[in-house]
C-alpha cells in the first residue's frame, strides 16, 4: 500500500470535488456537506463520464453523462443500474489540513 499527499482540505469546497492524478489514475475527491471526504476513480463504470463534474446528492454522485447514481462510500452503482468503481481511503492531517489517500499496491 502507498500513501500520497494530494492536497489541502481548503482546496475542496463543501459539496464539491477536485481531481488529482496519482500513479496514472485520475482520482476525484469529494467533500460532503458533513465535511467528510471520499475518493473514487474519476470515471463512471458505464461510459467513463467524469464523476468530478457530477452533482452530489447526500453520499452519492450522479454521473453527468447518463445520471447513474454512485455511492461515494462504497463505489457501488445504485439500482436499477449495475457496476462498481475503486474507492480510496482518505485521511486529513488535523494539524496541517493536508489530505492523504491510500492506494493498494
C-alpha positions as CSV (number, residue, x, y, z in Angstrom):
1,X,0.0,0.0,0.0
2,X,1.1,3.5,-0.8
3,X,0.0,6.7,0.9
4,X,0.1,10.0,-1.1
5,X,-0.4,13.6,0.0
6,X,-2.7,15.0,-2.7
7,X,-3.8,18.4,-1.5
8,X,-5.2,20.5,1.3
9,X,-8.6,20.5,2.9
10,X,-9.2,24.1,1.9
11,X,-8.7,23.1,-1.8
12,X,-12.1,21.5,-1.9
13,X,-15.4,23.3,-1.4
14,X,-18.3,21.8,0.5
15,X,-20.4,19.6,-1.8
16,X,-17.5,20.0,-4.3
17,X,-14.8,17.9,-5.9
18,X,-11.2,18.1,-7.0
19,X,-9.3,15.8,-9.3
20,X,-5.8,14.5,-8.7
21,X,-3.5,12.3,-10.8
22,X,-1.9,9.6,-8.8
23,X,0.2,6.9,-10.5
24,X,-1.6,7.4,-13.8
25,X,-5.0,7.2,-12.2
26,X,-7.3,10.2,-12.1
27,X,-9.0,10.3,-8.7
28,X,-11.9,12.6,-7.7
29,X,-12.0,13.7,-4.1
30,X,-15.5,14.8,-2.9
31,X,-16.2,16.9,0.2
32,X,-19.7,16.2,1.5
33,X,-21.9,18.6,3.5
34,X,-20.9,16.8,6.7
35,X,-17.3,17.6,6.0
36,X,-16.3,14.0,5.2
37,X,-14.0,13.3,2.2
38,X,-14.4,10.4,-0.2
39,X,-12.0,9.5,-3.0
40,X,-13.1,7.4,-6.1
41,X,-11.9,6.8,-9.6
42,X,-12.9,9.8,-11.7
43,X,-14.8,7.7,-14.3
44,X,-18.3,6.2,-14.3
45,X,-18.2,2.5,-14.9
46,X,-20.9,2.9,-17.5
47,X,-19.4,5.2,-20.2
48,X,-16.5,6.8,-18.5
49,X,-18.1,10.1,-17.5
50,X,-16.1,12.4,-15.3
51,X,-17.7,12.0,-11.9
52,X,-16.0,15.1,-10.6
53,X,-18.4,17.0,-12.9
54,X,-21.4,15.3,-11.5
55,X,-23.9,16.5,-8.8
56,X,-23.5,15.4,-5.2
57,X,-26.7,14.3,-3.5
58,X,-26.2,13.0,0.1
59,X,-23.5,10.4,-0.1
60,X,-23.8,9.8,-3.8
61,X,-22.7,11.5,-7.0
62,X,-24.7,11.5,-10.2
63,X,-22.8,10.9,-13.4
64,X,-23.0,13.9,-15.7
65,X,-23.5,11.8,-18.8
66,X,-26.4,9.4,-18.0
67,X,-27.3,10.2,-14.4
68,X,-26.1,6.9,-13.0
69,X,-26.1,7.3,-9.2
70,X,-22.9,6.1,-7.4
71,X,-22.3,5.7,-3.7
72,X,-19.1,7.6,-2.8
73,X,-18.5,5.4,0.3
74,X,-18.6,2.0,-1.4
75,X,-18.2,2.8,-5.1
76,X,-21.3,0.8,-5.9
77,X,-23.8,1.9,-8.5
78,X,-27.4,2.3,-7.3
79,X,-30.1,0.1,-8.8
80,X,-31.5,-0.4,-11.4
81,X,-28.1,0.2,-12.9
82,X,-25.2,-2.1,-12.0
83,X,-21.4,-1.6,-11.6
84,X,-18.7,-0.6,-9.2
85,X,-15.6,1.6,-9.2
86,X,-12.5,1.8,-7.0
87,X,-12.6,3.8,-3.8
88,X,-9.6,5.1,-1.8
89,X,-9.1,5.6,1.9
90,X,-8.8,9.3,2.7
91,X,-7.2,10.9,5.8
92,X,-6.8,14.5,6.8
93,X,-3.9,15.7,9.0
94,X,-5.6,17.5,11.8
95,X,-2.7,20.0,12.3
96,X,-1.9,20.9,8.7
97,X,-5.2,20.1,6.9
98,X,-3.2,18.0,4.3
99,X,-5.2,15.3,2.5
100,X,-3.8,11.8,2.1
101,X,-5.1,8.9,0.1
102,X,-4.0,5.3,0.3
103,X,-3.7,3.1,-2.8
104,X,-3.4,-0.6,-2.6
105,X,-0.2,-1.9,-4.2
